[in-house]
Amino acid sequence: MAKSYKTITDDLNPYLAEVKKGVPDVMKGFSQMARAATSDGALDKKAKELIALAIGIATRCDGCIGFHTKALVALGATRAEIEEVCGMSVYMGGGPSFMYAADALRAFDEFSEN
């Protein structure tokens, strides 16, 4: 059965909320770091999300691929941009990243169907 990144992210959300409740101080720190890391600076938010997607592909993280691809669709990323990120991820991560690059394209297509 094919992965559904909408399902993956939807299924993770309640458990992410539980982690936030269980370790609120840690998650406050993580949230602060995320806001600081993704805010516009020399790189804009979209460029930073493209980097995050590349890291998600290279580390083979389904949740990362789902959440960052969803954010990129909302930020107006194109399929061509996602494809180039996939190319860089394969270059940096080899064959396993190639498999997850295909999944990132699947996630982009899925979130773009709205």
C-alpha positions, 0 to 999 in steps of 0.5 A: 500500500502506498504511503499517504502523507496526509494520513501520516501527518494527521496520525502524528498530530495527536501524539505530538500534542501528547508529547507537548503535554508530557514535556511542556518545557522541552516543547516550549524550547523546541517551538522557540527554536523552530520559530527562530530557525524558520523566521526570515533572515538572509534566507526566507521561510521558503528557502529554509523549508526547502532545506528542512525537506532535504534533511528530512529526505536524507534522514528518511523521516516520513513525518519530516517529509510530510510536515515540511512538504505541506508547509512548502505547498502553503508557501507556494513552492513549485513541483520543480523546486521540490524536484531540485531538492530531491536531486540534492538530497539524492546527491548527499544521501545516495540510494536510500535518499532516492527512495525518499525523494520519490516519497517527497514528490508523492507528498507534494502531489498529495498536498497539492490536490486541495 
